[in-house]
Amino acid sequence: FTQASRTKDAIEAANDALGVAQGVERRQIAQLTLASAQQMGGDHAGAEATLRAILKESPGNPIALNNLGYFLLERNERIEEALKMIQDAVKVDPTNPSYLDSLGWAFFKLGKFNEAEKHLKEAARFDSLSSTINEHLGDVYEKQGRVDDARRQWQKALELASEKSDLERIKGKLK
């Protein structure tokens, strides 16, 4: 349902899964799925509440830490809190490209472009085929005044992207 952008159905299915999930780990998987569906459906408060519920039960859950941190970054809310959460996730799994991307993006949002570049390059080292990582690295290069490098990264991101909204956004950066 999530892949098909059927957010109402995705939320309903995730809630159903949560209702029958046995054990902490399975409950948290259902909650992570629910939070993603809530975020996609525009229920930002619901997604945040769901992720905070996971963190209340398992304060060091790296997926919840990263996802909540990234959700906050994307809404330009509580950037310092988001940075701390993402740093905690990276401490648990320092080679996870999604966490490194989030960390780089947090530094980007804080205007610390050299630090952002460092973490995004590290993320790309672990996952060179991520459209998001390549796009974020292009955004950093643009802020650093490295227009040719930015265009190269955005072109690579465009080649790797599949979602219509991602394709349109990246094409806009290349104009």
C-alpha positions in Angstrom: 0.0 0.0 0.0 2.9 2.4 0.8 4.5 1.7 -2.6 1.2 2.4 -4.3 0.8 5.6 -2.3 -2.4 4.3 -0.7 -1.6 5.8 2.6 -5.1 5.3 4.2 -4.8 1.5 3.4 -1.2 1.5 4.6 -2.1 3.0 7.9 -5.0 0.6 8.4 -2.8 -2.4 7.5 0.0 -1.2 9.9 -2.6 -0.7 12.7 -3.9 -4.2 12.0 -0.4 -5.6 12.2 0.2 -3.7 15.4 -2.9 -5.2 16.9 -1.8 -8.8 16.3 2.0 -8.4 16.7 3.5 -10.6 19.4 6.6 -9.5 21.2 8.5 -6.2 21.4 10.4 -6.6 18.2 7.4 -7.3 16.0 5.4 -4.5 17.7 8.2 -2.1 16.9 8.4 -3.2 13.3 4.6 -2.6 13.0 5.0 0.8 14.7 7.9 1.7 12.3 5.7 0.8 9.4 2.8 2.8 10.8 5.0 5.8 11.4 6.1 5.7 7.8 2.6 5.5 6.5 1.5 8.3 8.8 4.3 10.5 7.6 3.5 9.7 4.0 -0.2 10.5 4.7 0.7 13.9 6.2 0.0 12.9 9.8 3.2 14.3 11.1 2.0 14.5 14.7 0.9 10.9 14.5 4.2 9.7 13.0 6.2 11.6 15.7 4.0 10.1 18.4 4.4 6.6 17.1 8.2 6.9 16.9 8.4 8.5 20.3 6.4 5.5 21.7 9.0 3.2 20.3 11.8 5.3 21.9 10.0 5.3 25.2 10.0 1.5 25.2 13.5 1.2 23.6 15.4 4.5 23.9 18.3 3.3 21.8 16.3 1.9 18.8 18.5 3.2 16.0 15.8 3.0 13.3 13.3 5.0 15.4 16.0 7.5 16.3 17.0 8.0 12.7 13.5 8.1 11.3 12.3 10.6 13.9 15.4 12.7 13.4 15.0 12.7 9.7 11.2 13.5 9.9 12.1 16.5 12.1 14.8 17.6 9.6 12.4 17.4 6.7 9.9 19.7 8.5 12.7 22.0 9.7 11.7 21.4 13.3 14.0 21.0 16.3 17.1 20.5 14.2 19.5 20.2 17.2 17.2 17.5 18.7 17.1 15.7 15.4 20.9 15.9 15.1 21.3 14.3 18.5 18.9 11.5 17.7 20.7 10.8 14.4 24.1 10.9 16.1 22.8 8.3 18.6 21.6 6.1 15.7 25.1 6.4 14.0 26.8 5.4 17.3 24.8 2.1 17.2 25.4 1.4 13.5 28.2 3.6 12.1 28.2 2.1 8.6 24.5 2.4 7.9 24.2 4.6 4.8 20.7 5.8 5.7 21.9 7.0 9.1 25.0 8.7 7.7 22.9 10.4 5.0 20.6 11.7 7.8 23.6 12.9 9.7 25.0 14.7 6.7 21.5 16.2 6.0 21.3 17.5 9.6 24.7 19.2 9.2 23.4 20.6 5.9 20.3 22.0 7.7 22.7 23.6 10.3 24.7 25.2 7.5 27.8 23.1 8.3 28.5 22.1 4.8 32.0 20.7 5.2 30.7 18.4 8.0 27.7 17.5 5.8 30.0 16.6 2.9 32.1 14.3 5.1 29.1 12.3 6.2 27.4 12.2 2.9 30.5 11.0 1.1 30.8 8.3 3.8 27.1 7.4 3.1 27.8 7.2 -0.6 30.8 4.9 0.0 28.4 2.4 1.6 25.6 3.0 -0.9 26.6 4.6 -4.1 23.2 3.7 -5.7 21.1 5.8 -3.4 19.3 8.6 -5.3 18.7 10.5 -2.0 22.4 10.4 -0.9 23.5 11.6 -4.3 21.0 14.4 -4.4 21.9 15.5 -0.9 25.6 15.5 -1.8 24.7 17.6 -4.8 22.9 20.1 -2.6 26.0 20.4 -0.4 28.2 21.0 -3.4 25.8 23.7 -4.6 26.0 25.5 -1.2 29.8 25.2 -1.4 29.8 26.9 -4.8 30.9 23.8 -6.6 28.3 23.9 -9.3 29.8 21.3 -11.7 30.2 18.8 -8.8 26.6 19.5 -7.8 25.3 19.0 -11.3 27.2 15.7 -11.6 25.7 14.4 -8.3 22.2 15.5 -9.3 22.6 13.8 -12.7 23.5 10.6 -10.9 20.6 11.0 -8.5 18.3 11.5 -11.5 19.5 8.3 -13.1 18.9 6.4 -9.9 15.5 8.0 -8.9 12.2 6.2 -9.7 9.5 8.2 -7.9 7.8 10.8 -10.0 8.1 13.5 -7.3 11.9 12.8 -6.9 12.4 12.9 -10.7 10.6 16.3 -11.0 12.5 17.8 -8.0 15.9 16.7 -9.3 15.2 17.8 -12.8 14.3 21.2 -11.4 17.8 21.4 -9.8 19.4 20.6 -13.1 17.7 23.5 -14.9 
